[in-house]
Amino acid sequence: MNAAHRVVARFALIPALLTGACSHDPEAPPEALALSEDIEVVETIAHRVEILEDTLGLTSPVHIRSTPGGYLVTDPRVSELVDITPDLRVRARLTQRGQGPGEAQSPYLLSRSGPWIGVYDLEAARILVFGAESREYHGVINLLTGDGGLHDVALLSDRAALLLMPDSAALLTEVEGMRVRRFGHLPSDLDSLRSADGAALEMLDLLGVADSRVLVFEPRSGTVLTYSLDSGDLLERASLPERLWHPLVEELDLRTADLPWETTASRSLAKDAEAQDEASVLLLTRGPDFFGLWVDLEQRTVRKLVSRDPTTAALLASANSATLKGDTLTAITDFEIVQVRLALN
């Protein structure tokens, strides 16, 4: 699987992370999170079926992120980073195809770090850094890697990035200039999930970085792993309720029985979203009566996201990418964009 196919297939979740000390043994079985009350959609704010039309002007959007004063969307087919207004109209196109300053070849994933937002340019193996508020080009981080098993990236600062590149030695790689540091290991029971040929787990995903903590998600088991960015140690692990998560994995396994599980199982269950709550992770995932899950790592609970409108629920569950700004969730697919308000309190 080449880098383009891997990144398109993966989900890059960029949440705010849990703060505080951890008292759990990271090699012990993960603590199961408890199921709590549902979170409902209060209203649908906007829904557009044709995002290819001139009013929005996108051709093949992949990633969306909320920023001060609007949203940023990557459109790799035309090599553009697009600035979107709060009412979902195109305000400006910030890149064009090329390899020069502020130019991109295939902009895919977006990652926020304080005042900066990073744009992962897949073909060029680099991150373009823009001011999240000013939208001005600031600089570039060369990742010093081609395909090489890169699964996901997160911006750490305007000069450093974190890469998810799991192999037998480490999971994570920190890049800053010419300095490269590798760290992180899987618990032994999850390491046993590797494919028969010993290849690294294809299922791991980087959830995000905050307060010197890194969150990685292993979706086949529904396990959230917390690593120290400073020491590289595994600090904590927690699992989604088995009765909630495992039926979704089993259903996908049945639907893709003719394909290797390590390239398909549960990959499409969770989608990318940004949660502002410091202790929460937001997963968009199609369940029997919900379109997503709100994981609170501080309260150790999981809440289902539900909608009385099945059309809205189906669209949110199948989104390529989503972003949360306050209580407003905006999700985008190849052909539609929907914006809803959640009852978070």
TIZAKE-854902 format. One record per residue (C-alpha): residue number from 1; chain; x, y, z. Coordinates in Angstrom, 1 decimal, padded with zeros to 4 digits. Last residue first. Layout:
BEGIN
R  rolo  lose       x       y       z
R   NUM     A       X       Y       Z
...
//
This chain:
BEGIN
R  rolo  lose       x       y       z
R   345     A  -024.0   020.2   028.3
R   344     A  -022.8   019.0   024.9
R   343     A  -026.2   019.4   023.1
R   342     A  -024.7   019.3   019.6
R   341     A  -025.2   021.8   016.8
R   340     A  -025.0   020.6   013.2
R   339     A  -023.1   021.5   010.0
R   338     A  -023.2   019.3   006.9
R   337     A  -021.0   019.3   003.8
R   336     A  -021.7   017.1   000.8
R   335     A  -019.9   015.7  -002.3
R   334     A  -016.6   014.1  -001.3
R   333     A  -017.5   014.3   002.3
R   332     A  -017.4   017.1   004.9
R   331     A  -018.4   017.4   008.5
R   330     A  -018.9   020.5   010.7
R   329     A  -019.8   020.0   014.4
R   328     A  -020.8   023.1   016.3
R   327     A  -020.8   022.9   020.1
R   326     A  -017.6   025.0   020.5
R   325     A  -015.9   024.4   017.2
R   324     A  -015.7   020.7   016.3
R   323     A  -014.1   019.5   013.0
R   322     A  -015.0   016.7   010.7
R   321     A  -013.3   014.6   008.0
R   320     A  -014.1   012.1   005.3
R   319     A  -017.7   011.9   006.5
R   318     A  -019.6   008.6   006.6
R   317     A  -021.0   008.8   010.1
R   316     A  -022.0   012.5   009.7
R   315     A  -023.9   011.7   006.5
R   314     A  -025.7   008.7   008.0
R   313     A  -026.7   010.7   011.1
R   312     A  -028.0   013.6   009.0
R   311     A  -030.1   011.3   006.8
R   310     A  -031.4   009.4   009.9
R   309     A  -032.8   012.6   011.5
R   308     A  -033.4   011.9   015.2
R   307     A  -029.7   012.3   015.8
R   306     A  -027.4   010.5   018.2
R   305     A  -023.8   010.9   019.5
R   304     A  -023.1   008.1   022.0
R   303     A  -021.3   008.9   025.3
R   302     A  -018.2   007.2   026.5
R   301     A  -016.9   007.6   030.1
R   300     A  -013.6   007.6   032.1
R   299     A  -014.4   011.1   033.5
R   298     A  -010.9   012.3   032.5
R   297     A  -010.7   010.3   029.3
R   296     A  -014.1   011.5   028.0
R   295     A  -014.8   009.7   024.8
R   294     A  -017.7   011.2   022.7
R   293     A  -018.8   008.5   020.2
R   292     A  -020.4   008.9   016.8
R   291     A  -023.3   008.2   014.4
R   290     A  -025.5   006.4   016.8
R   289     A  -028.3   003.8   016.9
R   288     A  -026.9   000.8   015.1
R   287     A  -023.4   002.3   014.9
R   286     A  -021.6   004.3   012.2
R   285     A  -018.6   006.0   013.6
R   284     A  -017.5   009.7   014.1
R   283     A  -015.0   009.6   017.0
R   282     A  -014.6   012.6   019.3
R   281     A  -011.8   012.5   021.9
R   280     A  -012.2   014.4   025.2
R   279     A  -010.1   015.5   028.2
R   278     A  -009.1   019.0   027.1
R   277     A  -012.6   019.8   025.6
R   276     A  -011.8   021.4   022.3
R   275     A  -012.5   018.3   020.2
R   274     A  -011.2   018.0   016.7
R   273     A  -012.6   015.3   014.4
R   272     A  -011.4   012.6   012.1
R   271     A  -013.4   009.5   011.4
R   270     A  -013.8   006.2   013.2
R   269     A  -015.4   003.1   011.8
R   268     A  -013.7   003.1   008.4
R   267     A  -010.5   001.4   009.6
R   266     A  -012.5  -001.1   011.6
R   265     A  -010.9  -004.1   009.8
R   264     A  -009.5  -003.2   006.4
R   263     A  -005.8  -003.5   005.8
R   262     A  -005.0  -005.7   008.8
R   261     A  -008.1  -007.8   008.1
R   260     A  -006.8  -009.1   004.8
R   259     A  -009.6  -008.9   002.2
R   258     A  -012.3  -011.6   001.3
R   257     A  -014.0  -011.2   004.6
R   256     A  -014.6  -007.5   004.1
R   255     A  -018.3  -007.3   005.0
R   254     A  -017.8  -009.9   007.7
R   253     A  -014.9  -008.1   009.2
R   252     A  -016.9  -004.8   009.2
R   251     A  -019.6  -006.4   011.2
R   250     A  -017.1  -007.9   013.7
R   249     A  -015.5  -004.4   014.2
R   248     A  -018.8  -002.8   014.8
R   247     A  -019.8  -005.6   017.2
R   246     A  -016.6  -005.0   019.1
R   245     A  -017.3  -001.3   020.0
R   244     A  -020.4  -001.2   022.1
R   243     A  -020.3  -004.5   024.0
R   242     A  -016.6  -004.1   024.4
R   241     A  -016.9  -000.7   026.1
R   240     A  -014.0   001.5   024.6
R   239     A  -010.6   000.7   026.1
R   238     A  -008.1   002.7   028.2
R   237     A  -004.3   002.7   028.3
R   236     A  -001.9   004.8   030.3
R   235     A   001.7   006.1   030.5
R   234     A   003.6   004.3   027.7
R   233     A   007.0   005.9   028.0
R   232     A   008.6   008.0   025.3
R   231     A   010.3   010.2   028.0
R   230     A   009.3   013.7   026.8
R   229     A   006.3   012.9   024.5
R   228     A   004.9   010.7   027.2
R   227     A   002.6   008.1   025.7
R   226     A  -001.2   007.5   026.1
R   225     A  -002.8   004.5   024.4
R   224     A  -006.5   004.4   023.5
R   223     A  -007.8   000.8   022.9
R   222     A  -010.8  -000.1   020.7
R   221     A  -009.4  -003.6   020.0
R   220     A  -009.5  -003.2   016.3
R   219     A  -009.2   000.6   016.6
R   218     A  -005.7   000.9   018.1
R   217     A  -005.7   004.6   018.9
R   216     A  -002.6   006.6   019.7
R   215     A  -002.6   009.6   022.1
R   214     A   000.6   011.6   022.7
R   213     A   001.2   013.6   025.9
R   212     A   003.6   016.6   026.4
R   211     A   000.7   018.9   027.3
R   210     A  -001.1   018.2   024.0
R   209     A  -000.6   015.8   021.1
R   208     A  -003.1   014.1   018.7
R   207     A  -005.1   011.0   017.8
R   206     A  -002.4   009.2   015.9
R   205     A  -003.8   006.0   014.3
R   204     A  -002.8   002.4   014.5
R   203     A  -004.5  -000.1   012.2
R   202     A  -001.7  -001.1   009.9
R   201     A   000.1  -002.9   012.7
R   200     A   003.7  -003.4   011.8
R   199     A   004.5  -006.4   009.6
R   198     A   005.4  -009.7   011.3
R   197     A   004.5  -011.8   008.3
R   196     A   001.4  -013.2   010.1
R   195     A  -000.1  -009.8   010.7
R   194     A   000.5  -008.0   014.0
R   193     A  -002.2  -008.5   016.6
R   192     A   000.4  -009.9   019.1
R   191     A   001.7  -006.4   019.6
R   190     A  -001.6  -005.5   021.1
R   189     A  -001.1  -008.1   023.9
R   188     A   002.6  -007.1   024.4
R   187     A   001.8  -003.4   024.9
R   186     A   003.0  -001.4   021.9
R   185     A   006.2   000.6   022.0
R   184     A   007.0   004.3   021.9
R   183     A   010.1   006.2   020.7
R   182     A   012.1   007.5   017.7
R   181     A   014.0   010.8   017.7
R   180     A   015.2   012.6   014.6
R   179     A   017.2   015.8   014.6
R   178     A   018.0   017.2   011.1
R   177     A   015.4   020.0   011.5
R   176     A   012.9   018.8   014.1
R   175     A   011.4   015.4   013.6
R   174     A   009.8   013.2   016.3
R   173     A   009.2   009.6   015.3
R   172     A   006.5   007.4   016.8
R   171     A   005.8   003.7   016.9
R   170     A   009.1   002.1   017.7
R   169     A   011.4  -000.9   017.0
R   168     A   009.2  -003.5   015.2
R   167     A   007.6  -000.9   013.0
R   166     A   005.1   001.9   013.5
R   165     A   005.6   005.2   011.7
R   164     A   003.3   007.8   013.3
R   163     A   005.1   011.1   012.8
R   162     A   005.5   014.0   015.2
R   161     A   006.4   017.4   013.9
R   160     A   008.8   020.2   014.8
R   159     A   009.6   023.7   013.5
R   158     A   006.3   025.7   013.9
R   157     A   005.5   023.6   016.8
R   156     A   004.3   020.0   017.5
R   155     A   002.3   019.4   014.3
R   154     A   000.9   015.9   014.0
R   153     A   001.4   013.3   011.3
R   152     A  -000.1   010.0   010.2
R   151     A   000.6   006.6   008.7
R   150     A   004.2   006.8   007.4
R   149     A   005.4   003.3   006.5
R   148     A   008.5   004.4   004.6
R   147     A   006.6   006.4   001.9
R   146     A   009.2   009.1   001.8
R   145     A   011.0   010.3   004.8
R   144     A   013.1   013.3   005.9
R   143     A   009.9   015.1   007.2
R   142     A   010.9   018.5   005.9
R   141     A   009.2   021.2   008.0
R   140     A   008.2   024.3   006.1
R   139     A   007.7   028.0   006.8
R   138     A   005.3   030.8   007.7
R   137     A   002.6   031.1   005.0
R   136     A  -000.1   033.5   006.0
R   135     A  -003.6   032.4   007.1
R   134     A  -003.5   035.2   009.7
R   133     A  -005.4   033.2   012.3
R   132     A  -004.0   029.7   012.0
R   131     A  -000.6   031.1   010.8
R   130     A   000.6   028.7   008.2
R   129     A   003.2   025.8   008.3
R   128     A   003.7   023.6   005.3
R   127     A   004.5   020.0   006.3
R   126     A   006.8   017.8   004.2
R   125     A   006.9   014.5   002.4
R   124     A   006.5   016.2  -001.1
R   123     A   003.8   013.8  -002.4
R   122     A   001.8   014.0   000.9
R   121     A   002.0   017.7   001.7
R   120     A   000.9   017.7   005.3
R   119     A  -000.6   021.1   006.1
R   118     A   000.4   022.4   009.6
R   117     A  -001.6   025.0   011.5
R   116     A   000.1   027.4   013.8
R   115     A  -001.0   029.7   016.6
R   114     A  -001.1   026.8   019.1
R   113     A  -000.4   023.6   017.3
R   112     A  -003.0   022.5   014.8
R   111     A  -002.8   019.6   012.3
R   110     A  -004.2   019.3   008.8
R   109     A  -003.9   016.3   006.5
R   108     A  -003.9   016.2   002.7
R   107     A  -002.1   018.7   000.6
R   106     A  -000.8   017.1  -002.6
R   105     A   001.8   019.2  -004.5
R   104     A   001.9   022.3  -002.4
R   103     A   003.2   025.8  -002.7
R   102     A   003.8   028.2   000.2
R   101     A   007.5   028.5  -000.6
R   100     A   008.3   026.5  -003.7
R    99     A   007.4   022.9  -004.6
R    98     A   004.5   023.5  -006.9
R    97     A   000.7   023.4  -007.2
R    96     A  -001.1   026.4  -005.7
R    95     A  -001.7   027.4  -002.2
R    94     A  -003.9   029.8  -000.1
R    93     A  -007.1   029.7  -002.0
R    92     A  -009.4   032.4  -000.5
R    91     A  -012.8   033.1   001.0
R    90     A  -014.7   030.1  -000.2
R    89     A  -018.2   029.9   001.4
R    88     A  -019.1   027.8   004.4
R    87     A  -021.0   030.3   006.5
R    86     A  -018.0   030.6   008.9
R    85     A  -015.9   031.5   005.8
R    84     A  -013.7   028.8   004.1
R    83     A  -009.9   029.2   003.3
R    82     A  -008.8   026.6   000.8
R    81     A  -005.5   024.7   000.8
R    80     A  -005.0   023.8  -002.8
R    79     A  -003.2   021.1  -004.8
R    78     A  -006.0   020.8  -007.4
R    77     A  -006.8   017.2  -006.6
R    76     A  -005.4   017.7  -003.1
R    75     A  -008.3   019.9  -001.8
R    74     A  -007.4   020.6   001.9
R    73     A  -010.0   022.6   003.8
R    72     A  -009.4   025.4   006.3
R    71     A  -012.3   026.8   008.4
R    70     A  -013.7   030.1   009.7
R    69     A  -012.7   033.2   011.6
R    68     A  -010.3   031.6   014.0
R    67     A  -009.7   028.1   012.7
R    66     A  -011.8   025.0   012.4
R    65     A  -010.2   022.1   010.4
R    64     A  -011.4   020.2   007.3
R    63     A  -009.6   017.4   005.5
R    62     A  -010.1   015.5   002.2
R    61     A  -011.9   017.8  -000.3
R    60     A  -012.1   016.6  -003.9
R    59     A  -013.2   019.5  -006.2
R    58     A  -014.0   022.4  -004.0
R    57     A  -015.6   025.6  -005.2
R    56     A  -018.1   026.4  -002.5
R    55     A  -020.6   028.6  -004.4
R    54     A  -019.0   027.4  -007.7
R    53     A  -020.5   024.0  -007.4
R    52     A  -018.5   021.0  -006.3
R    51     A  -019.9   021.1  -002.8
R    50     A  -023.2   019.8  -004.1
R    49     A  -025.4   018.4  -001.3
R    48     A  -025.2   021.4   001.1
R    47     A  -026.4   021.1   004.6
R    46     A  -026.4   023.9   007.2
R    45     A  -027.4   024.5   010.8
R    44     A  -028.9   021.2   011.6
R    43     A  -030.4   021.3   015.0
R    42     A  -030.0   020.0   018.6
R    41     A  -028.1   016.8   017.7
R    40     A  -028.1   014.6   020.8
R    39     A  -025.4   013.5   023.2
R    38     A  -026.3   010.2   024.9
R    37     A  -025.9   009.4   028.6
R    36     A  -022.9   007.4   029.9
R    35     A  -021.1   004.1   028.9
R    34     A  -018.2   003.3   031.2
R    33     A  -014.6   003.2   029.9
R    32     A  -012.8  -000.2   030.3
R    31     A  -009.4   000.0   032.0
R    30     A  -006.8  -001.5   029.7
R    29     A  -005.3  -004.9   030.6
R    28     A  -002.0  -004.3   032.5
R    27     A   001.1  -003.2   030.5
R    26     A   000.4   000.5   031.1
R    25     A   000.1   000.0   034.9
R    24     A  -002.3   002.8   035.9
R    23     A  -001.5   005.7   038.2
R    22     A  -001.5   008.5   035.5
R    21     A  -000.8   012.1   036.3
R    20     A  -002.8   015.0   034.9
R    19     A  -004.0   016.2   031.5
R    18     A  -006.0   014.3   028.9
R    17     A  -005.7   015.4   025.4
R    16     A  -007.2   017.8   022.9
R    15     A  -008.2   016.0   019.8
R    14     A  -006.7   015.5   016.3
R    13     A  -008.0   012.4   014.8
R    12     A  -006.4   011.3   011.5
R    11     A  -008.5   008.6   009.9
R    10     A  -006.7   006.3   007.4
R     9     A  -007.8   005.3   003.9
R     8     A  -006.7   008.5   002.2
R     7     A  -003.4   008.4   004.1
R     6     A  -002.7   004.7   003.2
R     5     A  -003.7   005.1  -000.4
R     4     A  -001.4   008.1  -000.9
R     3     A   001.5   006.5   001.0
R     2     A   001.6   003.3  -001.1
R     1     A   000.0   000.0   000.0
//
